[in-house]
Amino acid sequence: GQSQTMSPRIDPEALDLESPSFRAWKKNILLLWKTAAQNKYAHIFMHPVTDDLAPGYSATVRRPIDLTTIKRKIDTNEIRTTAQFHRDMLLMFHNALMYNNVSHSVYAYTVSMMTDVMEIIKAFYSSHNHTPDKHLQKSMSRSRVASVASQ
C-alpha cells in the first residue's frame, strides 16, 4: 500500500485548507517567501544544488532543499503552517553552512541572508500572534550569534 512517510504530518497549528484564514495565511506566507527570494543572495538558494556545482553535495547533505522547492511545497499545501515554512528555510541555510567552509564567501552570504530572513519570520510570527516552538526560537537567537561571529 501507500507508505505513510510520504504524507505530511498533521500539524495542530494547521488551519482547514478551505477556510478564509488559511487562504489569508497562504497569501501572506507567499509574500514572505517572495521577500526572502528578493534577498541579494537568494540566487544561491533558488534551485536544487547539483554535485556538478558542489562536488560531494549529495553525500554531505541528507535533506537538500531550496527556495523553488519551498515555494512548490507552499503551493501544494505540503507547507501549511508558519513553523513548517520556518523549519524548511532553516534547513536550507543550515545545509549551506554545513557544506561550505567558514572561509568560503557562500558561508558569509548564507549567514547574512539567514539573519535577514529570520528577522522577517520573527516579525511574521508576532504579527500573527504565534510564538515559534522552543527549538525554532533557539534557532532565531543562534542566527544572531552566527552573524555577530562572522563580522
Secondary structure, DSSP 8 states (H G I E B T S, - for coil): ---GGGS----TT---TTSHHHHHHHHHHHHHHHHHHTSTTGGGGSS---TTTSTTHHHH-SS---HHHHHHHHHTTS--SHHHHHHHHHHHHHHHHHHS-TTSHHHHHHHHHHHHHHHHHHHHHHHTT----HHHHHHHHHHHHHHHHT-
